[in-house]
Amino acid sequence: MLRMIAAMAAGLVLATTGLSVQAQTAAAAPAPADALTDPAMKAKEVIAFIGVKPGDRVADIVAGRFIRALSAAVGPKGKVYAMQAEEIIKVHPEIPPALKKITDQPAYANVEVIVAPISAPALPGKLDAVFIRQNYHDLHDKFMGPADVPAFNRAVFAALKPGGVYVVLDHAAQAGSGLRDTEGLHRIDPATVKAEVTAAGFKLDGESPILANPADDHTKMVFNPALRGKSDQFLLRFRKPK
């Protein structure tokens, strides 16, 4: 996912000073597809699973390719908080200008960018939903600190209103593998996510197979050319008790 965010940023940002002709050509290329333009992301189904509706307040953690889709889903009376981790921005400083390219557009005036450490994400309160796509596994990786995952999940719990939902979409690792493949294969065992999130006080509220791929044997890195975009992904919805 980190590589995808960098690709998105490269497609959105064009800095003309000092660029070679080749670099200008590459930077001017169309931005990578996002949830509004790539049917494989199944934005309609994912947003329906989250339960996003007009007027909702939603946080997109390590915001990327679902920003515009979520913005459209909550409508002008809703709000999308696009949270970016300081740890990622240190590696990819091009991301904030890329996000600004989106938020400067009148159609996405309901998007607000938050930059904070991942372990203390500075989320506003009374959220209806928090969504993290293909980045939960990164919380356990070195470049993220690694993050204080229990603290992160508690922060999400505190930010949600009673009855609010926390939805995790990520690449599936082999059953029983725990955290073994977060760094090398960019995958995580769904059972581990369930254990960590419910430990923060959440109740598992639903699972969806809409992005599952039984042909993926979970042994390849998700950026492998033969698998990229077709990995077995799980979708879990957790609810904060009322």
Secondary structure, DSSP 8 states (H G I E B T S, - for coil): -HHHHHHHHHHH----TT--HHHHHHHTS-----TTT-GGG-HHHHHHHHT--TT-EEEEET--TTHHHHHHHH-TTSEEEEEEEHHHHHH-TTHHHHHHHHHTSGGGTTEEEEEE-TTS----SSEEEEEEES-TGGGGSGGG-S--HHHHHHHHHHHEEEEEEEEEEEEB--TT-TTTTTTTTS-B-HHHHHHHHHTTT-EEEEEE-TT--TT--S-S-TT-TTTTT---EEEEEEE---
